[in-house]
Amino acid sequence: MSDHETAQFRTSMLEENAGPGTNPTDNRTMGEIIATRFSRRGLLKGSLAVTAIAATVGQVALFTADKARAAGGSAFSFDEIEAGVDDKHHVAAGYDADVLLRWGDPLFADSPDFDPTRQSAEAQAKQFGYNNDYVGYIPIDGSAEHGLLVVNHEYTNPHLMFPGIVKVVEKDGKKKLDVAPLSKEQVDVEMAAHGGTIVEIRKQDGKWQVVRDGKLNRRITSMTEMELTGPAAGSDRLKTNADATGTKVFGTVNNCAGGVTPWGTYVMAEENIHGYFSGELPADHKEAANYKRLGIPEGAYEWAAHYDRFDLAKEPNEPNRFGWIVEVDVQDPASKPKKRTALGRFKHEGAESIVAKDGKVVFYLGDDERFDYVYKFVTAGTFNPNDRAANMNLLDEGTLHTAKFGEDGTVEWMPLVFGQGPLTAENGFTSQADVLIETRRAADLLGATKMDRPEDIQPNATNGKVYVMLTNNTKRKDDQVDAANPRAANAFGHIIEITEDGGDFAAAKGKWEVLLKCGDPSVAEVGSSFSTATTANGWFGMPDNCAVDSAGRLWVSTDGNNVKETGRTDGLWAVDTEGEARATSKLFFRVPVGAEMCGPLFAPDDQTAFVAVQHPGDGGEEWEGFGRPSYYEDLSTRWPDFKPDMPVRPSVIAITKQGGGKIAV
């Protein structure tokens, strides 16, 4: 593709995952396993398929939410909003949805005010970044009303960011965007808009405010110096012309979801790294197969035109320095973030964690690509709640596992350890560093189950379950389908629920069930499994991020609703997981057309839900009210609630109950 098509391509590639689907193995897919499991039980016959799945799920439900147990009904109390499409966000009646932070908002006392017509990397480095995704909260002095908000900035949309770079042209009978190549100055702005934000916030008179002079406020960008640590640090495969040690790297990119550790650090997940690299490697280069497995290079970004490290021909090892989990000490703004290689290298969606029975810390990790895998990492050391410093390097030692989902409803966590099983020199591994740099290939060899885009994976401390968001996979073939998994092109995704053996999150085995098969239940061929109590507004597709509040209730946000096909934008749904209401979903918040719903996060007292709205207004051609591709000039003048010459901006929104109180209670 030409550079002129880059911005439009970036948008389309992220609709259904930025990635070509690069798993070449014959490992069984989750679709095949679900199908075999239920068909062997003799449950699914013709039109009984959906009913049987719902009944099977319901029979194994355990009552843990007090409200659901007492009343046998939903654990959520709010008036559901109507699904639909327009240019505004909507929240349930009785709640306020206040914009807390927007792209370009000042974060420091000396930050310049945002001027989209005069952007610079220097200004952006002191302002809130672009396309906010993960949102985390770290209390200050244990407060639910005063803390640090940590936010990932996943990627950039230059056609929405910069004025004067877009023309609309006719191509194949459709209107397309012709985007001019970016200048070095614009690339520098993009690089400064990536990364993360750490910012102090405080609730005053019931409303959240940014503390602009907070002493812990910090921006992390694609130029921030970082340290590679753990088993792969110092490997020859991580060394470059600029770094002979293999331990020093600048920046982080495509930070999707993430997490906050039990010891109060912020972890960022590097996901679709393939788009940042250009150039070519010789077919016989030692990294060629490794990069092919990750879809590298793709060249969706133009950074290599100005920075050699993103050009494979000039720095062939640079991609090996991305695709990791990054840990940030939020208490020290001068500290170097650390890329923790023990947690593996792939397209990390997130890194939610929980303390196991023996004190070890377990991180659940999804590899967001069609036909890739679910992982978990178990630390070697144990969490010390009384000594923060003792926990600061827990992520450098431990065991990474990948999941094999059995037809009998069991899940096995297989360790990725050099020298064990096929992970030996005979298969090209010479050390644990090799296993971690090529995590996908190691999991291939172990026979991990090929999943439908694993995204957020959330452990639930209240009921002991683990929820796996599987967004979609339209590449599933006809021969992988039967009555239990009726979608040859799984456009709507599903959610898996795992119960670890003995209620121990560090266990090597467990059991799994399908909590939800997503999609419109009124369309029989979709084969969704929402409860019959779910309304026409309550169903959703494309589960992406999720949160469990302090009451143990599951909230799911979505990414990818095609408004022409579904008649709804993305949003935040409350999903019952217990009792008679299990698999019932209700719509609580929805985003403007063109936007993706990210976050979500609940404050420790459950009185605030923080949500992140990415790229609002993009994809105008999908909305009849707009009718063609959207870009900066359109959005700055035609969309409401924004000043003239001000583009629609990605935002973090704080949702609170009018008059105070817990959300959905």
N, C-alpha and C positions, 0 to 999 in steps of 0.2 A: 504494500500500500504506500501511497505517497505521504509525505509529511503533511500535506494539506488536509488529509483525511484523519489525522491523528486524534483530534479532539472528539470527533463524532465516533471514531472507533473505540476510544476509551469508554465512552458512555455505553455503547452496545456491548462491549466485552464484559462490563461489570453487571449487565442485566442478568446474565446467567452464569456468572463466574468468569473472571479474567483467566482463562486457561483453556488449552486445547483438549484436555482430557488425555493425559499422557501415560496412563497405566497400561502396559502391554501384556500383563500376565493373564493367566487363565484362572486366577483365584476367583472363588465364587462371589457373586454379587449378593448384596443384602436382599434384593428382590427375589433371587432364586431361593435363598434360604427361607424367607418368609413364606414363599409359595410352597416349598417342600414341607416345611414344618406343619402348616395348617392343612394342607391336602392329605398328609399322612395321618393326621388326626381324624380325617373324614368329616371335617366340619363344613367345608365349603362346596356347595353344589349349586351351580347356576345362580339364580336370583337371590339365594340365601347368603351370598358372600359377605356383604356389608354387615348384615345382622349378626352373622356368626362371629366376625371379628370383634364387633362391639360387645357381644355377650362374653366372649372369651376374656377380653380385657377386663370387663367389669367383675367377673368371678374372682379374679386374683387381687382386686383392690383391697388395700388395708386402710382402715379408718385411722387417720392421724390428725386431721384438722378438727379442732374442737367443735367448731360450728357445724361442719358437715356431719360429724358423728352425732351431735345432739339433735339436729333437725332433719337429717337425711337429705338436705338440699344443698344449694350452692354455698360455698365459703365466701362469696363476693356479694356485696350489697351496693349497687349503684344502678341508675337508670341507663340502660344501654343506648348509645348513640346510633344514628342511622349511617350505614355505609353509603359512600357516594364519591363524587368527584367534583372538586372545585378548587379555587385558588387560596383557600384558607385552611388553618388547622381547626379542629373541633375536639372538644373534651366533654365528658359527661356532665349533665346538669348538676349544679352545686359545687363545681370545681373551677378554679382559675388556672389558666396555662400562661405563665408569664415568661417572656424571653429574658433569659439571664445573660447569655453571651452570644455574640454573633461574630462571624468572620470579620477580622479587622478591628475588633474592640480593643482599646488600650488595656494593657495588663500591668503597667508599671507607672510610677509617678512621672517618668520622663518619656512615656510612650507618646508618639504623635497621634492626633486624631486620624481616623481612617478617611482617606481620599482615594476612591477607586480610579480616578483619572491620573493620579500621581503616585503609583505604587513603587516601592523599592524594597529590596531585600532587607535593608537596614531597618526600615519601618516595620515590615512584616515580622521580623525577629522579635519585636517588642509588642506584637499584637496577637490576638487570638487567631489560630491557624484555620485552614480550610477544611471542609468536609469532616466535621466532627463525627466520630464513631463511638468507640467505647467511652463510657463515663463511669468513674469511680469516686468514692467519697472516703476520706480518711479523717476521722474526728480529731479536733484539737482539744486536748484535755478531756477526752471522752464525750464531747458534746455532740448532740444530734442537730444542733443549730449553729455550729461554728466549726468549720473544718476546711480541708483542702479538697478541691474538686480536681480530679485528674482526667484528662480528655485526650483521646487519640485523634490525630488528623490524618486520615487514611490516604487520600489522593486529591488531585486537583482537576478541575474542569476549565481549561483556559478559555473556551468559548463563552463561559459564563463569567469569567474573572476579568478579562481584559477588553477594553473598548477598541473598536476599529480593526479587529483581526479577522472578521467573519464576513463572508458573502454567501447569500443563498442562491444555489444554482439548481437547474433541472438536470436530473440524471435518471435514466431509465423510467421516465415519466413521473418521478417523484422529486420533491424538493429536498436538497441535501445541503449541508454546510460545507463551504470551502474555507478552511482555516489557514491563514497565512503562517509560515514558519515562525516560531518564537525567536525573539532576540535573546542574547545572553542575559540581558537585564530581566527579561520576563522569565527565563528559566531560573534565574537566581531567586525571583519572587516565589516561583513554584517550590523550589527547594526549601525556602524559609517557611512556606505555608504547610509543609509536611511535618510529621513528628508528633509532638505532644505539648500539652499545656498543663502546668501545675499552678493553681491559683487559689488564694484564700477567699472563702465566701462566708457570709454571716447572715443569719435570719434576724431581721429587725421588723417589729410590728407586723409579723406574719408574712413578710416578703423577703426573698433572698436578694442579697446585694454582693457585688464584687468588692473585695478590699484591694484597691488598686495599689496601695503601698505595702502590701503584705510582704514580710521579709523572706518568705519561702516561695514567692511567685517565681516561675521559671518557664521559659520556652525551650523545648528540645526540637532540633531541626535535622535536616539531612546533612548538615555540616558540623553537628556537635561531635566532639571527640569522644569515643567510646572505647571500652576495653573488652576484648574477647577473653573469656575465662572458661574453665572446665576442661574436659578431656580433649577437645579439638584445638584448644588454644596452642599456638606455636607450631601447628602442623605445617609442613611445607606447602600443603594445598591452600593455606590461608595467607601465604606470604605474597607480597606484591613489590613492585619497584619502589613504592612509597613506604612500605613497611616490611623490613627484612625479618621482623620478629614474629609476624603472624599473630599479633596480639592487639594491634592498634588499628581502629577503623573509624572513619568519619561518617556519622549519621545513621539514620534508620529510615526506612521507607515503608509505605503501604501498611501502616499500623491499623489493623482492623479492630477486633475486640482485644481484651486483655484481662486484667484482674488486679486485685489488691491482696497482698499476702497477709497471713495472720500476724506477721511482725511489722506490718504497716509500710511496705514498699509497694511501688507501682510497677506492674509488669505490662509490657507492650508486645503485641504479637505481630511479627512481620509476615505478611500474607503474600500478595501477588507481586513478587519481586521480579518476575520475568519481564515485565513491561518496561523496566528502566534500562535494560541493556540492549545494545546494538552491536553491529559488527559480526564477524564470522570466525569460527575456529576451523582448522583443518579437520576433515572427517576422522582422521586417526589420532587427534589430540586426546590426551589422557582424560580430559574432562568432558569430552563431547557427549558421551552416553549419559553422564551425570546431568549435564545441562538439558539434554533432550527430555529426560524424565520430568523436568520441571518446566518445559516449554521455553527455555532460554536459548537465544534471545528472541524477544518479540518486537522491541523497538517502538512501543507506543508512545514513549516519551522521547524528547529530543535532547536529553542531557548529554549524550555522548558527543554531540556536535560541539560541545563547549568544555567537556570534562573527560579526559582520557580514561579515567577509571571506569567509566561506563561503556567503554569500547572493548569488546572481547579481544580484538586483534592487538590491542595495546596493553591490556591488563587482564589476561585470561583467568586469573584466580579471583578477581574481585567478586563475582557472583557467589562464591563460596562463603563470603563474609556477610551475607544477607540470608534471611529465611530463618532467623533465630528468635528466641524469646529474650527480650531486653528488660533488665531490672533496674529501676531507678530509686535511689535513696532520696525521698522527698524532703527529708529533714536537713539535707546539705545541698543547697543549690549549686555549690562548686564541685560536687562529686561527679565523677565520670560514670555514666550509665554503663552497665555491664551486659554484654551479650552472653547468655548462659548456654553454652553449647551442649551441656548434658541433657537438655530437653529436646534435642534433635533439630534437624533442619528440614523444613518443608514449608508449605503455605499455611502457616499458623493462623487459625481464626481467632482463638482466644486462649486463656490460661486461668480458668477458675480453679480455686483450691479449697481444701478442707483438711483439718487435722484428723488423722486416723486414730484408732483406739490406742495404739502403742506410742502415739506422739509424733510419728512420722507424718510428713505433709504430702498430700496427694494432689497433683495437678492433672486436670482433664483437658485434653488437647484434640482439636479437630483439624484435619487437613482438607481445606476447602477446595476440592476439585472433584469432578465426576469420577467415580470409581476409585476414590482413595480412602484413607483409613482413619480410624479412631485410635487415639493413644491415651495413655496415662503415665505420669512420672511419679515415682515414689522416692522421696529423699532417703539417703542413707542415715542421716542424723535426725534427731528429734527436735521438735519445737520447744523452746524455753520461753514461756510467757513472762518470765520475770527478768529476762536479760536480752534486750533487743540485739545487742552487739553479737551475742552468741549465735544468732540466726542469720547473720548477714551473708554467709556463704553457703547456706544449706543447699542452694540450687546448683552447686558445683559437683556434688556427689550424690549419686542415686541411680535408680534403674528406670529406663524408659521401656514401656511395654506397648504392644499393639494388640488390637482386639480381633478375635475370631469368634463370630456369632454362630452357634450351633443350631441345627434343625430342631433339636429337642428343647430349645429355649434356654440353653446355657451359653455363657460367654466365657471365653478363656483369654486371659491376659498373658501374652507371650513376651518374654524379655528379649530386648535387642542388645545382646552382650557379645562382644567379640570373642571368638573361640567356641561359642556354644552353637550347636546345630549347624546350619549352613553358613554361618557368619564367620568364615575362615579364609585363609589365604587361597584355598582352592577356588573360591568365588571372588577373589580380588580384594578382600579386606586384609589389611596388614595391622590394624590397630582399632581401638575403640573410636579413635578420631575418624577413621574411614566409615565406620558404621553410622556415626552421627551425621557426618557430612552427606552421606547417601542414605538417609533414613528411609526414604521411600523404597529404594532397592532392597534394603535389609528386610523391610516389612513384606515386600513382594516374595522374597525367598522363604519367609516364615509362613506364608499362606494366609495372611490377614484377609479379612472379609472386605470386599470392594463395596463401598458405600455410595449413597446418593448425596454427595457434597456435605460432609460433616462440618457443621459450623459451631455455634456455641454449644458447650456441654456444661451443664450446671448441676453440681451436687447439692442435695437438699439435706441439711443437718436435722431438720424437723422429722422427716419420715424415713431417712436413710436411703432415698432413691437418688438416681442420677438421670437427668434428662438430656437427650441427645437430639439437637436440631439437625434435620436432614432437609436441605432447602429444596432441591429438585434434581432431576436428571433426565432431560429430554433425549438423551442418547441411548437410553436403554432400548434394546432390540426386542423384536416380536418374540423371538425364541426364549426370552427370559421372563415371559409373562404367562400367568395362568389365573384361575379364578380368585386366588388369594392376593394377587398383585396385578390388577387388571389394566395397568397403564403402561403401554409400550413406550410412551414418552411421558415420564413422570413429571408433569409440569408443576405440581402443587406441593410435593414433598411430604414428609411425615416426621413423627416424633417417636423415638424409642425411649423406653424407660428401663433402666438397669437397676437390679437389686444385688448388691455385692454380698457374697457368702458371709454369714454371721454378722451382717450389718457392718462389716469392716471395709472401709473404702480402700484399704491397701491389699485386699484379698486378691489372690491369683485367679479366682473364678467367681462367677455369679450367674444370675438369671436375667433374661430380658423379655419384654413384652412390647407390642406396639401400643403406645398410648393413643395416638391419633394418626389416621391417614387423612391428609388435608385436601381441600377442594370443596366445591359446591355440592352439598348433599342432595340437592334437588335434581341433579343431573346423574342419572343412574350409572352411566358409563364411567364417570369419574371415580366412583368407588370409595368415597370418603367415609369416615367412621365417626363423625361427630354424633353426640347423643341426640335423641329426638327433641330434647329441650332447647337445642341450639337454634336460634332464629335465623332468618335470612340475612340479618346483619352480623351474626355471630361467627359464621364460618370464615376461614381464612386459608390462604395458600402461601407457600414459600416461607416457612418459619426460618428465622435467621438468628436473631439475638434473643436472649431470655433472661429473666431474673426470678429469683425466689425471695419473697419478702420475709420479714422476721417471723411471720405466722406460718411459713412454709408453703405459701400459695405461689403458683406458677403464673408468670406473665410472659407473653410471647410477642415479639415484634417481628415484622415481616419486611421482605425486600424482594420486589420484582413483580408486584401485581400490575398486569397490563390492563390499563383502565378501559381500553376498548373491549377486552374480552371478559373482564370480571366486573366492570361497573363500579369499581372501588379503588381507592388509593391504599397505600400501605398504612399500617397503624399498630396499635398496642391492644392486645386481647388478653383478657383474664381467662385462664383455663383451669377448670376444676380437675383434680387428679384423684379425688377420694370419694368413696361412697356412691350413692345413687346418682349423684350429679357428675360423676367421672365422665370426662370427654365432652363436657358442656363448655362452650366458649362464649364470651360476651365482649363486644367492642367498646373500649373505654376512651380511646383517643385515635384520631386519624390525622394524617399529614396533608399538606397541600399537594396538588397534582405535580407529578414529576419528581417528588421527593422520596427518599428512603427513610424508614423508621429505624433508628439505631438507639444505643443504650440497651435497655432501660436500666435504671438503678433506683433503689429505694433508700431513703435516709434511714439511719438505725431505728428511729422511732416510728417508721412507716407513715409519717405525716407529710412527706414529700416524695413524689416520683420525678426523677430527672430523666428526660428523654432527649435524644439528639436527632435533629432533622438534617439530613444530607441533601445536597444539590436540589433545593426546591425550585420548581419551574423548569427543570430540564425535560427534554422529550415532549415539547409542545405539540408535535405532530400527532401524538396519541390522544390528545384531548380535543373534542369537537369544538369546544369554546375557543381554541387557539388555532389549531389546524395546520401548523407547520413547525419545523424545527425551531427551537428557542435559542436565543443567544443574548449576549450582554445588552445590546441596545434595546431589544424588545422588552426584556424583563425590567430594565431600569425605568421604563416609562409607562408600561401598560399594566403592571401588576399593582394591586392596592397595598396600602399600609407601608409604602416605602417612599422616601423623598425622591424628587427628580434627580436623575443621574446617579442613583444609588442602586446597584444590582441587588437582586434577591440574594440573601445571604444564608448559608448554613448556620444553624443556631442550636444552642442548648436551651431547653425549656424546663422550668420548674413548675410542676403541677401540685397544687395544694387545695385542700378542702376549704370552701368558704366558711369562715367562722372557726376554723381549726379542726383538728381531729385526724384520726388515721384514715388512710385511703381505702375506699371500698369496704368500710365497716359501718 
